[in-house]
C-alpha cells in the first residue's frame, strides 16, 4: 500500500515530466513557429536584419531598434526596425522607426531617454526618445557618413529627423556607429577631476 506522501510525490514527478517534455514556449506569435528561427531572442517577421541599436526602457516598454531592410532579404535600404516588449520575451514588431530617405541610408546608432529635455525636442516638463545615428550617402567620389539626430514624442511610434542634420560631419566615408548614453551626474566642463595619485 502506497503512503499518501508517496502518492503526492508521484503526481508531482509525473506533472514535472509532462511539463519538461513539452517544447519550449515561444516568446513570439505563431508566425514565428519555424524550425530555424530563434524562439526566445527577437527576430523580425521577415526581411534582412543586423545590428541592434538603441536599446532603452521607456514608459513601461523595452525598445529594440535594429538595422533592417524593409524591402528584402539582402543588405540594402538600411533603415531602423523597431520592436517593443514588456518582459524581454514577448516582442511586438512595429513599423519602421527611421526609414531610408532618398539616397540616405540609416546605419547604426543609439537612443537615449531625454528626461530633462536637454535636447530641446521634448517640450517643457516632458521626456522623449532621442536617436543618434549614422547617415550614409553615396556622394560622387566616395561615400559620406555623418552623425544625425531624430526624436520621438510618442513613445517611439513615430520619429522626426532633426531639421539641421547632420550634427557632425567630418567629411569621411568611414565615420559611423555613434554610441551615446545618459549620465545624470552634473558635469563641470571647466575643470579636470582631481589627481588622486
N, C-alpha and C positions, 0 to 999 in steps of 0.2 A: 504494500500500500504506500502510495506517494504522500509525503507530508505536504501541507498547504504551502509552505515556503518554497518547496521544490517546484510545485506547480506554477507558482508565480514566476519563479526564476526561469523556468522553461518557456513560459509565454513571453517573457522579456527577451530571451535569446532568439526565439522564433521571429518576433517583431523586428528585432535588430537585423537579423539576417535578411528578412524581406526588404527592409529599407535599404540596406547596403547593396543588395543585388540589383536594385533599380539603377538605370543610367543616371548620371549626374543631372540635376535640374539645370535647365538653361536659363541664363540671365537675360535672354533676348526673346523676341517674338518668334512664332512658328516659322516665319520666313528664314530664320537663321538655322533651321534644322538641316544642316548639310554636313556630310562626313568630314570634310577638312576645314570647316570654319570654326574659329575659336568660339567656345560657348560661354566663357567667363569674361574674357577680355573683349573690349569693344572692337567691332569692325563695321564699316559702312555696309548697308544693304547691298549695294552694287558699286562698281567702278573702282578705279585705282586710288590707293591711299598710301601715305608715307608718314613723315614725322608728326608726332603730336606737338601742338602749340598751345600756349596759354591755358594751362590747367589751373582753374580757380574755383573757389566755393563762394557763391553769392546768393543771398536771399533763399536759402534752403535747397539750392541745386549745385551739384558739381558740374562744371562746364568743361568739356573737352573740345578743343579746336584741333584740326588736323589738316595736313596737306591733302588735297583732294582734286581729282579731275572729274568734274560732274558730267563729262560727256563720253567717257570711255574707260577701258581697262588698261590703258598705257599712260606713261608720263606725258603731261602736256596740260594746257589750260589751267595751270596751277591756281587754285582758289583755296579758301579756308572752309572746310566742312565743319559741322557743329553738332554735338550731341550733349544731352543733359541726363543726369541721374540723381536720384535722391539717396541712393545707397551704394554707388560704385559697382553694382552688379547688374541692375536692370537699366538699360540705356534706351533713350528715345532720340533718334536722329532727327534733327531739324533741317530746314532748308539751308543752303549755302550761306555762311555768315558774311564773308568778304569775297566776292567773286572777282575773277579776272575782269579787267576793264580795258577794252581796246587792245593795245599792244603791251599792257602792263599785267604781268602775272604776279600773283601774291605768294611770296615764298615764306619761309619760316619766320617766326617771331614769338612774342609772348603777350600776355594780358595781365593787367593789374586791376584790382578794385580800387577806384579812387574815392575813398570815403570822405575826404576833406575838400573835394572839388579843386584840388591843386592844379588840375589841367584847365579849369575854366569851362569844361564841356558839360558838366553835370547840372549846373544850376545851384542856386543858394540852398544850403541845407540838404542837398541830395547826394547820393552816391551813384556812381555809374561804372561801367566797364570801359577800360581804355586799352586798345591793342597797339602794339608797336611791331611793325612787320617790314620785311624787305620787299620792295617793289623791283621786279626785274623787267627791263625793257631791252629789246634788241635795237640798238641805235646803229647808224652807219659806222662801220669800222670795228665796233666791239660792243658787247653787252654792257649795260649800265645798271648797277644795283644801288638803290638809295633806301634810306630808312624813312618810314612813313607812319602816320597815326590814323586810327579810326576809333570811333566811340559808339557806345550803345546806351540809350536811355531807357530801354525796355527789357532789361534782364537778358540781353544778348540776342533778342529775337531779330532785331534789325540793326544795321551798322551804317554809320555815316563817315565817309572819308574826310579828314581834315582838309579844309579848303586851301591851306597854304603848304600842302605836301609838295615836295619832300621836306622833312625837317632836318635831314642830314644828307648831304651829297658830297662825297669826296671824289667824284668822277672816276670811280673804279668799276671794273667789271666783276670783281670778286670781293664783295663787301656786304656780308649778309649775316643773318641769324641773331638779331638783337635779343638780348635776354635782360629783362627788367624785373625788379621785384619792389615791393613796398617796404620801406623801413620807416616806422612811425616815430623813431627817435629824432629829436631835433638835431639839426646839423649846423655847425658853425664853420662856414667855408673860409673864415679869416685866419684860423689857427690850425696847426698840426696837433695831433694828440701828443701829450707829454711823453718824453723819452723815459721809459721805465727800466733802463738797463743800469 
